[in-house]
Amino acid sequence: MRIALAQLDVVIGDFEKNVARMREYLERAKAAGADLVVFPELAICGYPPRDFLEFRDFIERGHAAAMQLVGDCTDLAAIIGLPTVNPKAEGKNLFNSAWVIQDGKVTATVHKALLPTYDIFDEYRYFEPAREFQTVTVAGKKIALTICEDLWNVEDDPMYVSCPMDALIREKPDLMVNIAASPFSYDHAEQRKAILLRNVKQYGIPLVYVNHVGAQTEIIFDGGSLAMDRTGTIVSEAAYFEEDLLLVSLENDGQLTATKATDITRSAPKEKIERIYRALVLGIRDYFRKQGFRTATLGLSGGIDSAVVTCLAADALGPENVKVLLMPSGFSSEGSVTDSLELIRANGVNHETIPIQSIFDAYLAALQPAFSGLPFNVAEENIQARIRGGLLMAQSNKFGSILLNTSNKSEIAVGYGTLYGDLCGGISVIGDVYKTDVFKLARFLNRDQVRIPEAIINKPPSAELRPNQKDSDSLPEYDILDPILFQYIEKRMSPSALVEMGNDPALVARILKLVNTNEYKRYQTPPILRVSPKAFGMGRRLPIVGKYLS
């Protein structure tokens, strides 16, 4: 049996285009002689559809779209993911399902059993879990068909009380097929392969795994669909960060073989920073493409964060579609302007300069009666940030450009940013990238040519909102701050554990208090492109009002 793995970038709720894309892949697979085409989890509607699943019309349109594909599957079979209605009154109203289509009809429906409710996942909010399991037959081969999480309960600390494959293996299937929506984080590809390998080793049969690719708002899918033979060897692997169609054959002796050798240049980047780079470029590109946006704007300050975001946007959208604003004040260093102009020339983006000192002076004059006799402090600093934010939003409104937020994860974690100022934007590009990794991204961007001037990379980070200001005036140095933030946010380490690691107790208490008391700011920031195992946003849900470590 020849199997085609169709790794697609679909759009949530765009049933017409999703079906058209799936039809295109059906035709390509048919031309290649495939007997079976496998599409990702919920490919009909896109993942994650979230509360769209509560609309009956959404479900009905998804069903109608899936039915359009049934007539296309007369001389080959397909497995497609879609939400289906639970016919029983008891339980949730929907299943997360897979249809097996062959001979012009739906011959089997398989439901997902293990419904994740951790990090970005909230599937038990919508779906009823499957409780009965049986294999499906395609082209004379018996298939154990599972959906994403159904294969993940083989770890040493099982999250669920059941394991679908334990039931399915009793029917002696020839092949495991897993359709998935497995999101990207910089270390997830290895973890994913380890889980799939563990299943193959445990059950002794080959595996075909098909994942989504593309970005859905803040969530990025990296693809990496693969076929693994019964020894655990990956015989073929799809591209990362792009659509792909992969062909493999299940032989009569049970061996799974590649139709052609995998192009190793398309495999997962080995270095963390390159993975983050490719994910962010895809995240920006899909955010714009899927919403019909074309041009981006951002403030270019002369600092490393806005420099990196400018380069990423130019790579994702083309430099001709990126416009940066230089908004110097009386506190801006000469280098912040000259370095920015050098970066603009190196990357070919559009720019405009709007000095803000006269606007700032007008604010100060208007506030003088109220502020008279009071010292210059964070109020005046934030006015400057909000002036810049207002000018950027005016550009966005006038020209239909989407404002890219340039705050990094370190700043967002400790609240080092101004609401309605530098925290505004349509999408946060590096909000899941710690400052120390932003420097590494800058070096990566300069790998072939100097796109970011060395002066920007080497200068001490500064918001330039008061004379001679540096980030280190308010925060620990980033090489001290970031490891503590990582252990607390990603690893959920306690204060005592952080101290046992050699950190100063007073510093730990100060940093964790900053993180927890600034939750209110994170509730009002743009969606953040997720590249780590624990990003701010939908995958990290904490109360604003609380006293834990605050």
N, C-alpha and C positions, 0 to 999 in steps of 0.2 A: 504494500500500500504506500503510495506516494503522498506525503503530507506537506501542505504549504502553511507556514507560520506568517500570518498577516499582522504586522506590527504597525498600527495606525495612530495618527494624531487627529482625533475627532474633536468636535465642538459640542459642549454640553447643550442639549436641547435643540440642536440644528439637525433634526431628523432627516430632512431632505438631502442635505450635503453629506451627512454621515452615510446614508444608504448609497448615495452615488459613489462615494469613495470605496465602500465595501464592494459594490458591483465592479468597480474598476479592478480591484484586487482579485475578485472571483474570475474575471476574464483573464487576467495575467496568470493566475494559477491554472486555469483550464488550458491555456496555451502551453503551459509547461508540463502538462500531463498529470496534474495533481488529482488524486482521488478524494482528498479531504482538505478543506481550508479551515484553519482555526483562527478566530478573531478574539480580541481581549475581553475581559470582564466588562459588562455593561457598555459594550462598544456602540450599541444602538443609540443610547442616550448620552453617553459620556460619563466620566467619573471625576469627582463625586457630584451627583446631582443635588444632594442635600435636600432642602425642603421643597424643591420642585416635585419630589416624590409624593408630596401630600396633595398634589393637584390631580384630580381624576383625568382631566384633559391631557396632562403630560403622559400619564400611563397609557391612555388610549392611543395617543399619537405614536408612542413608542411601539405599541403592539402593531398598529397599522404599518409602520415603517418596516418592522421585522417581517411582516407578512409579504411585503413587496419582494423580499429576497427568496421567499419560498419557491416561487415559480422559476427562479434562476438556477435552482439546484436540482436539475433533472439528471444530468450526467456527471455530477460530482456532488459530494456532501459538504456541509458546512456546520461549524459549531459557532454560535453567536451568543453574546451575553446581552441580557435585557432584564428589566424588572417585569415580573408577572404577578397577577392577582391571586391571592390566597382564596380558594373557593370556600373555605370553612369560616364560620363566624368567629371561632376561637382563635386567639393569637393576633399577630400583626396582619395588616391587610395585604402585604406584599411579600414576595420572595425575590431574592437576588438569584437570577436563574441563568441557565444556558439551554438553548434549544439545539437539538441535533436535527438537521434538515437533510433529507435525502429523498430521491425519487419524487421530487415535487411536493413533499409534505413534511410536517414536523413529526418525527418518529419517536422522539424522547425529549423530556424536559427534566433537567437536573437542577436541584436547588442547593444553594450554599448553606453549609451547616454551621461553620464557625464564623461568628459575626463580630469583628473587632470593634472595641469601644475605647481604644487608647490612642493617645497622641492625636493625629488629625482624623482618625476614624471614629464614626458614630453610627455604625450600621444597624445596631439593635434598636435604634430610634425608629427605624422604618421597616425592617425586614423580620420575618419569622424564620427561625432556623429549620433546616431539613432534619428529619429524624429517621428517615428511611433511606437506604442506599442500595443501588444496584448498578451494574455495569451497563453500557450501551454497546451496540454492535454496529460497526461501519465497515463495509467492504470485507465482511467475513472476519474482522478482527474485533476482539472484545476489549473495550476501552474503559478504564477507571477514570471518569471525568470528574474533576474537582475544580473549585473556584478559589483562587488565591489563598486566603487564610487556611483553607481546609488542609493544606500541606504543612502548616507551620506549627502543629502541635506535637512535634517530635523533639523539642528542646528538653534539656534536663529539668527545667522548671515549667512543666506544662501549664498553659493558661486555661485550658478547657478540660472538661471531664471526659470527653469522647474524642475519637480520631476517626474520621470517615474512611481513611485507607485501611484501617484494621478490619472494617466490615467489607469493603470492596475487594480486598485481596483474597477473600474466601472464595470468590467466584473465578479465581485464576485468570485475571485479565492479561492481555498481551502487552498493554501499554498504559502508562499514566499520561493523561493530558490535564494540564493546569492552565486555566485562563485567569489573568491577573490584572490588577491595577496597583502595582507596587511602586510607590513614589521614590524619587531620588533623595538620597542624602549622600554626603561624600564618602561614607564607608559602607553604604548599603549593598552595593553590588557583590562584595565578598560575602557578606552575611547571607544574602539571597542564594548565592551559589552553594554555600555550605548547607543551607536547609534543603535545597533540592538534591544535593549529593546524599545527604543523610536519608532522604526518602528512598532514593535508588538503592542504596546499600541495605536499607531495612527491608524493602519489599522485593528486591531482586529483579525488577523489570525496568525497561527503558522509560524515558520521560520526555515529553514535549511541553515546553513552557512558553506562553505568549503573553507579553506585557504591553501596556500602553506606552506611547511616547508623546512628548509634547507637554505644554504647560496649561493648567487650568487655574487662572488667577495666580495664587501664590504657590500652588503645588506643581512640582515639575516631575514628569515621568521620563526616565532615561532609556526606556526600551530594554535592550539586552536580552531579547527572547533567545531561547536556546533549545537544543536537543541534546540529551545525555543518554548514552547507551547503558546497558545493564551493568557494566563494570564501573560506571561513574565517570566515564570519559566524555567530555563535551565534544561531540562530533561536528557541531555547527553552531555558530553564534551570530545573532543579528547585530546590526549596527547600533551604536549608542547615540542618543540625541538626534536621531532622524528616522523617518519611516523606512521600512524594509520588508521584503518578502523573502523568506527563507524556505528552501526545499530540502526535505529529508525523506528517506525511504525506510519503512519497516519491512524487513525481509521475512521470508517464510520461516527462517530458523530463529526468529525473534531478535535478530540484530537490528540496530538502528544505525543507518549510515547516511553520510552527507551526500547530496547530489553533486555538489561541487565544493571545493575547499573554501573555507571562510577567509575573507580578506582581513588580515590581521590589522590593517590600518584603520579599520572601523571598530576595533575592539575598545573596551573601556580604557580611558586614559589611566596610566599607572599612578601619576602624581595627583595628590589631593587638590592642589591649586588649579591644575588644568581641568580637573573635573568640575570644580566650582566655576571656573571661567566659562566652560561650555554650557553648564546648566543656566548660568545667569544670562548668557546671550540668548539661549532658547527661551528663557522665561520672559525676557523683554520682547523678543520678536513675536511670540505667541500672544502676549497680552495685547499688543498693538494689532496684530493681524486678525485675531478673532473678534475684536470689537470694532474693526474698521478704522482704526486710527492709523495715521501715517507719520506724523512729525512729533518730535519730543523737544522739550525745553528744560533747562536746569540752570541753576546758579553756579558759576565757576569762580571759586573763591581764591584760587592759588594754593589751596591745600590738597592733600593727597586723596581724600574721599571723593570730592567732585571731579578731580582729574581722572580717577579710575572709572567713575560712572560715565564720564564723557566718552572714554575709549570704549567701554562696553556698549553704550548706546550706538556709537558710530559703527561698531562691528555688527550689531543686531539689525540696525535700521538703515545703514548707509550714512556716511557723514553729511550728505546733502540734506538729510532729514532731521538733523540735530542742530538746535540753536542754543547757544549758551549766552547768559547775561553776566557781564562783569559789573558789579555794583559796589565800587570802592567808597569808603567813608574816610573821615579824618584819621581813623585808627588803622587804616589799611597800610601795610608796608609797601614800599615801591616794588619789591619782588613779587608781591601777590598779583600785581597787574602784569609786569613784564614776563613772569613765568607763565601766567595764563595765556598771554598772547603767543608765546613760544609753543605751548601745547596746542593751541588753536591752529597754528600754521602746520604743525607736524601731523595733525589728524584731519585737517580739511573741513572742520565743522564751521557753521555760520556763527556769528557773534554780534553782540551789540553792547555798548558800554553806557550805563546809566548811573552816574554818581549820585549817592544818596545823602551827602552831607547837608545840602540845602533843605531836603525833606526832613531830615533829623532835626535840624535847627528849628524848623517850623513846629515840629512836635514839642520841642523843649520850650519854645516860646508860649505855645498854647497851654502847656502844663505848668509854667513857671509860678502862677499864683498858688497852685496846689502844692507844688514841690519846693517852694521857696525855703531856703535854709536847710534843706535836707541833702545829705551827701549823695553823690553819684553812686549808683549800685546796680543790681541786677535789673531793676526796672528800666533804666536807660539802655542797658545792654540789650534787653529783649525788644525794645522799641526798634532798634536797628535790624534785628532779625525779622521782625514782623513787617517792617518796611520792605525788606527784600522779598519776603514771602508774598506780600501784596503785589509787588511789581511782577513777580513771576506768574502769579495767578492772572494778572491782567493780560500778560502775553498769551497765556494759555487760553483765556476766554476770547481774546480778539482774533487769534489765528488758529484756534482749534488744535493747539499742540497740548500734549499731555505732559504735565510736570513730573519729572523724575526726582524722587526724594533721594538724598545722598547721605543720610545718617548711617553710621555703622552700628554693629551690634553692641559694642562696648558702650558707646554713647547712649543708645536706647536703653540698655540695661540699667544704667545708673541715673537716667533722667537728664543727661547732659545735652539738652536741646530745648528749643522754645516752641511751645504750642502755638499754632497759627503763624509760625515763622519758618525756621529751618526744618520743622517736623511735618510740614504740609507736602502734599503731592498726590499723584494718582497711583503710583506704585513705588514701593521702597525696594531699591535695587540691591543694596549691600547691607540691609538691616539684619541679615543673618550671618554676617561676616565680621568676626572680631577685628579690631584695629591692627593687631599684629599680622593677621592674614591679609588685610588690605595692602600692607606694605609688600607682602609676597606677591599679591596680584599685580601690583605695579611693576615689580621686577619681571613677572611673567609677561606682561604686556610689552615690556622693553626687550624681550628675548631676541628679536630679530633686528629691531631698529629702535631708536630713542623716540618713543611716543610721549612719554612723561618726562619732563626735564629732571635731571638729577637734583636740582635745587629744590624742587617740590618734594621729592622723596626724602631728602636729607634734612629739610628744615624742621624745627620743633613744631608739633601740631599746635595750632592756635585758632580760636574763634575770631580774634582781632576785633573785639567789641569794647576794649578799653586799652589804655597805653601798655605796651610791652606784655600783653597777655599771653600766657601759654596754658595748654590743657593741664599740665602738671601742677599749675597753681591750685587747681580745684580737685584733681584726681591723682591717684598713684600713677606712676609710670605704667604704660600699657603692658610692658613685659612682666610686670608684677600683677596688674589688675586682671588681665585676660585669663591667666591660669585659674585664678580664684573664681572668676565668673563662670568659666567652663565647668569646673568641678561642681559648682552650686546649681547652675541652670541645666546643663546636659546630664550630669551624673547625680544630681539631687543630694549632694554631700551635706552633712550637718555641720554646724559651726565647730563642734568639737573635733570632727574628722578633719576639717580644714586646718585646724590648729595642730593636730597631730602630724599633718604633712609638713610642718615647719613654718607655717604662716603666723604672723604676729596676731595675737587675739584681738587687740584693739582695731587693727586694720580689717580683720575678717568681720567684726561686728559692724564697723562703719560701712563696708562695701555691701553687706547683706541688707543693712537698713536702707541704703540708697536704692537697691534693687526693689525691695518690697514697697517702699513708700512712693515709688514712681510708677506703680501699676496704672494709675489714672492717666498718665501720659500715653502709655502704650495702647490704651483703649481707643485713643483718638488719632493714632498714626495710620498711614496708608497700609494696605496689604503688603506683607514682606515676602519676597521670594525665598522659599524654603530650600536651604542647601545643607542644613545640619540635622542631626537626629532630634533636636529639640529647639524649634524656632519659636520666637514670639508670634502670637496670633492664635489661630484656631487649635493648634496643638499644645498650647500651654494656657490653661484656664485657671486663673487665680482671682480671688476677690479684690476689689479696690479697697474696701474698708476691712481692715483686720489688724491684729496686733502681733502676728507671728514674726519675730525677728525685726520688728520695726519700732 
